Amino acid sequence: MTKQKQTEQIRAAKGFIAALDQSGGSTPKALRLYGIEEDAYSSEQDMFDLIHQMRSRIIKSTAFTGDRIAGAILFEMTMDRDIDGIPTATYLWQERGVVPFLKVDKGLADETDGVQLMKPMPDLDALLEKAASKGIYGTKMRSVINAASPSGIAAVVDQQFEIGQQILSHGLMPIIEPEVTISIADKAEAEDILQAEIAKHLDALPEDKQVMLKLTLPETANLYQALVDHPRVLCVVALSGGYSRDEANARLAQNTGMIASFSRALTQGLSAQQTDGEFDKVLAESVDSIFQASLAG
């Protein structure tokens, strides 16, 4: 019953999906933007303690509730930790009404043929079993497209959907994320190729299966409308990809049926030095602006 309710919440797309899944490589930058410099911690353990404190503060904020935030993507170490003595995924759903997702990829391989595939995930089955046991609803995995390379983009989408099938076999909802780098000169051409490749894989899915898509905000408004409307797609969410929150919101509002799944754009302006009242006010403004942009699309 819980899973059905969570599916309906995501399908309704009333709100957006918060990306709280910075991993080892991106954690120092996330902490720095939050006002914590690298000299504030002396070990990786200290670093992850600090990022968990930041994420816990966000999740416990009065601004972070299921009426505006449909779901949240967690890093594995966040899933393994507690908030106020309650496992994080359980806390998200039971205390905040937010559907929990888990980042499962292990980072990116070196660029080849204009793209970066995901690194091998030999322990994925064990991670998926653990995730299911901890109440995780779905997963997210990221590849990167740096050029309008038909063969490279096909390889990215092939890998994403192959692993997506593995995730589906564990009863979890995969978020397919082939990110297109926002700064490349041939971004629009890459997105046209990507759209066609995704559509081909969606058409090949069994009738009783669905996936979610997480896509870079496109150069052409509503480029992904056919994917939004596809019967094998539960929901299409947009990544901010380095755009400022204002620009990401403006682009999102032009794309019907897409909702946000922002990370940096969500936490922009938050600081460890803020009082709880200041922190909640800034986060509430951020949540509201992203929520309104998600509704406008």
C-alpha positions as MATLAB code, in Angstrom:
seq = 'MTKQKQTEQIRAAKGFIAALDQSGGSTPKALRLYGIEEDAYSSEQDMFDLIHQMRSRIIKSTAFTGDRIAGAILFEMTMDRDIDGIPTATYLWQERGVVPFLKVDKGLADETDGVQLMKPMPDLDALLEKAASKGIYGTKMRSVINAASPSGIAAVVDQQFEIGQQILSHGLMPIIEPEVTISIADKAEAEDILQAEIAKHLDALPEDKQVMLKLTLPETANLYQALVDHPRVLCVVALSGGYSRDEANARLAQNTGMIASFSRALTQGLSAQQTDGEFDKVLAESVDSIFQASLAG';
ca = [
       0.000    0.000    0.000;
       2.871    2.367    0.835;
       4.506    1.820   -2.557;
       1.215    2.441   -4.365;
       0.725    5.694   -2.446;
       4.287    6.749   -3.254;
       3.762    5.957   -6.943;
       0.628    8.088   -7.009;
       2.477   10.955   -5.344;
       5.218   10.886   -7.993;
       2.743   10.407  -10.853;
       0.724   13.416   -9.711;
       3.913   15.507   -9.992;
       2.653   18.015   -7.451;
       5.962   19.363   -6.272;
       9.508   18.478   -7.208;
      12.265   16.033   -6.324;
      15.065   17.362   -4.134;
      18.533   16.084   -5.037;
      20.447   15.583   -1.773;
      22.846   13.014   -3.196;
      26.247   14.703   -3.404;
      28.834   11.940   -3.033;
      32.530   11.936   -2.125;
      33.821   13.979   -5.048;
      31.210   16.718   -4.886;
      30.860   16.917   -1.097;
      33.692   19.442   -0.453;
      32.162   21.842   -2.972;
      28.687   21.411   -1.451;
      30.099   22.133    2.018;
      32.057   25.134    0.743;
      28.904   26.623   -0.779;
      27.253   26.015    2.608;
      29.984   28.053    4.332;
      32.164   25.195    5.600;
      35.730   25.307    4.259;
      37.976   22.258    3.942;
      40.071   23.296    6.954;
      36.985   22.687    9.117;
      37.414   18.903    8.850;
      40.452   16.651    8.962;
      39.118   13.342    7.640;
      36.601   11.914    5.202;
      34.531   10.758    8.184;
      34.377   14.320    9.524;
      33.401   15.556    6.053;
      30.522   13.108    5.777;
      29.390   13.927    9.324;
      29.141   17.579    8.309;
      27.269   16.908    5.075;
      24.830   14.682    6.972;
      24.237   17.511    9.447;
      23.511   19.812    6.495;
      21.124   17.338    4.865;
      19.395   16.624    8.180;
      18.912   20.349    8.713;
      17.321   20.651    5.273;
      15.056   17.614    5.737;
      13.928   18.715    9.223;
      13.164   22.249    8.071;
       9.544   23.370    8.152;
       9.965   24.175    4.430;
      10.755   20.569    3.517;
       7.412   18.740    3.332;
       5.538   16.508    0.916;
       3.043   19.172   -0.119;
       5.765   20.827   -2.230;
       8.527   18.211   -2.352;
       7.367   14.935   -3.886;
      10.617   13.044   -3.377;
      14.266   13.293   -2.336;
      17.353   11.534   -3.698;
      19.837   10.340   -1.082;
      23.488    9.312   -1.131;
      24.106    5.775    0.191;
      25.814    7.012    3.348;
      22.802    9.253    4.051;
      20.466    6.276    3.645;
      22.609    4.340    6.135;
      22.351    7.083    8.765;
      19.543    8.275   11.032;
      17.743   11.536   11.660;
      16.620   11.883   15.289;
      17.141    8.137   15.735;
      14.998    7.228   12.711;
      16.533    5.793    9.498;
      16.712    8.628    6.963;
      14.449    7.033    4.321;
      11.835    6.197    6.965;
      12.062    9.709    8.392;
      11.536   11.242    4.937;
       8.348    9.299    4.273;
       6.819    9.021    7.735;
       7.738   12.424    9.147;
       7.885   14.618    6.023;
       5.698   12.803    3.461;
       8.565   12.774    0.951;
       9.290    9.717   -1.250;
      12.888    8.446   -0.776;
      15.193    7.642   -3.713;
      18.832    6.489   -3.713;
      21.772    7.406   -5.943;
      23.293    4.060   -6.985;
      25.977    4.844   -9.565;
      29.673    4.791   -8.620;
      30.683    7.790  -10.675;
      31.715    8.352  -14.256;
      34.221    6.571  -16.456;
      36.701    8.596  -18.505;
      35.265   10.300  -21.563;
      35.158    8.303  -24.768;
      33.259    9.035  -27.978;
      32.001   12.312  -26.526;
      30.345   10.761  -23.466;
      31.057    9.457  -19.991;
      29.453    6.129  -19.197;
      28.907    4.988  -15.630;
      31.662    3.033  -13.918;
      30.944   -0.669  -13.343;
      28.654   -1.491  -10.415;
      29.527   -5.079   -9.457;
      27.793   -4.811   -6.071;
      24.578   -3.276   -7.413;
      22.311   -6.230   -6.576;
      23.408   -6.155   -2.932;
      22.889   -2.384   -2.782;
      19.419   -2.696   -4.298;
      18.457   -5.379   -1.789;
      19.633   -3.140    1.050;
      17.794   -0.152   -0.395;
      14.540   -2.097   -0.668;
      14.897   -3.291    2.923;
      15.353    0.319    4.109;
      12.196    1.584    2.432;
      13.757    3.218   -0.627;
      11.229    3.664   -3.450;
      13.537    4.191   -6.417;
      17.049    4.889   -7.607;
      19.016    7.406   -9.658;
      22.079    6.917  -11.843;
      23.920    9.528  -13.923;
      25.825    9.464  -17.196;
      27.133   12.548  -19.027;
      26.931   13.584  -22.689;
      29.584   16.080  -23.814;
      29.017   16.031  -27.574;
      26.334   15.282  -30.172;
      27.845   11.869  -30.878;
      25.161    9.438  -32.130;
      27.182    6.347  -31.178;
      28.225    7.780  -27.816;
      24.698    8.825  -26.889;
      23.363    5.427  -27.971;
      25.923    3.765  -25.668;
      24.841    5.971  -22.754;
      21.155    5.173  -23.214;
      21.844    1.461  -23.766;
      23.740    1.289  -20.466;
      21.132    3.305  -18.584;
      18.253    1.090  -19.671;
      20.211   -2.149  -19.186;
      20.872   -1.234  -15.557;
      17.346    0.134  -15.295;
      16.024   -3.361  -16.022;
      18.201   -4.721  -13.205;
      16.752   -2.122  -10.839;
      13.193   -2.920  -11.911;
      13.837   -6.591  -11.122;
      14.277   -5.593   -7.454;
      10.915   -3.817   -7.392;
      12.485   -0.363   -7.392;
      11.785    2.576   -9.720;
      14.836    3.621  -11.780;
      15.478    7.266  -12.614;
      17.337    7.230  -15.936;
      19.692   10.245  -16.005;
      21.697   10.904  -19.191;
      22.829   14.474  -18.448;
      23.715   16.747  -21.359;
      26.426   19.238  -20.386;
      24.900   22.718  -20.586;
      28.024   24.428  -21.957;
      28.584   22.373  -25.130;
      28.173   24.112  -28.502;
      26.046   21.307  -29.980;
      23.710   20.884  -26.985;
      20.504   21.140  -29.042;
      21.721   18.534  -31.533;
      22.766   16.196  -28.705;
      19.304   16.548  -27.166;
      17.581   15.637  -30.435;
      19.669   12.460  -30.646;
      19.033   11.671  -26.981;
      15.279   12.095  -27.325;
      15.143    9.589  -30.185;
      17.316    7.036  -28.370;
      15.248    7.209  -25.178;
      11.995    6.862  -27.122;
      13.317    3.729  -28.817;
      14.131    2.101  -25.469;
      10.832    3.131  -23.915;
       8.938    1.529  -26.794;
      10.794   -1.726  -26.076;
       9.868   -1.870  -22.372;
       7.223   -4.400  -21.274;
       3.728   -2.940  -20.909;
       3.729   -3.444  -17.143;
       6.980   -1.551  -16.526;
       7.680    2.146  -16.104;
      10.777    4.245  -15.519;
      11.435    7.849  -14.605;
      13.661   10.192  -16.604;
      15.951   12.954  -15.317;
      17.010   15.225  -18.172;
      18.895   18.458  -18.678;
      16.579   21.380  -19.399;
      16.481   21.450  -23.217;
      17.317   24.250  -25.637;
      14.010   23.666  -27.425;
      11.013   24.055  -25.108;
       8.886   20.898  -24.839;
      11.431   18.832  -26.789;
      10.708   15.969  -24.389;
       6.905   16.226  -24.466;
       6.535   12.821  -26.167;
       8.601   11.281  -23.357;
       6.488   13.027  -20.696;
       3.375   11.524  -22.309;
       4.851    8.057  -22.934;
       2.936    5.264  -21.130;
       6.223    3.678  -19.933;
       7.232    6.889  -18.127;
       6.017    7.608  -14.599;
       7.477   11.112  -14.443;
      10.087   13.315  -16.159;
      12.203   15.514  -13.908;
      14.708   18.187  -14.857;
      18.219   18.683  -13.527;
      19.562   22.202  -13.102;
      22.949   21.234  -14.538;
      24.784   24.308  -13.312;
      22.177   26.881  -14.283;
      21.382   29.408  -11.555;
      18.093   28.813   -9.779;
      16.443   31.712  -11.611;
      17.517   30.487  -15.042;
      16.687   26.859  -14.214;
      13.229   27.900  -13.016;
      12.636   30.006  -16.139;
      13.632   27.148  -18.436;
      11.595   24.626  -16.449;
       8.453   26.762  -16.679;
       8.662   26.467  -20.497;
       8.496   22.658  -20.446;
       5.015   21.228  -19.910;
       4.780   18.233  -17.603;
       8.390   18.326  -16.360;
       9.111   18.956  -12.682;
      12.377   19.947  -11.036;
      15.018   17.750   -9.475;
      17.530   20.375   -8.420;
      20.588   20.119   -6.165;
      22.721   23.272   -6.177;
      19.729   25.353   -7.260;
      17.816   24.064   -4.220;
      20.523   24.771   -1.638;
      21.635   28.101   -3.136;
      21.881   30.711   -0.376;
      21.878   28.276    2.560;
      24.648   28.693    5.118;
      25.878   26.890    8.212;
      26.194   30.330    9.834;
      22.477   31.132    9.513;
      20.142   30.880   12.482;
      17.434   28.249   12.113;
      14.938   30.991   11.370;
      17.139   32.491    8.643;
      17.875   29.055    7.234;
      14.197   28.077    7.078;
      13.287   31.389    5.417;
      15.896   31.027    2.649;
      15.006   27.370    2.080;
      11.278   28.189    2.001;
      11.884   30.837   -0.677;
      13.940   28.367   -2.702;
      11.372   25.570   -2.343;
       8.530   27.902   -3.292;
      10.256   29.231   -6.407;
      11.128   25.732   -7.652;
       7.646   24.478   -6.805;
       6.016   27.303   -8.748;
       8.273   26.679  -11.765;
       7.386   22.969  -11.636;
       3.696   23.843  -11.566;
       4.060   26.303  -14.448;
       5.514   23.723  -16.772;
];
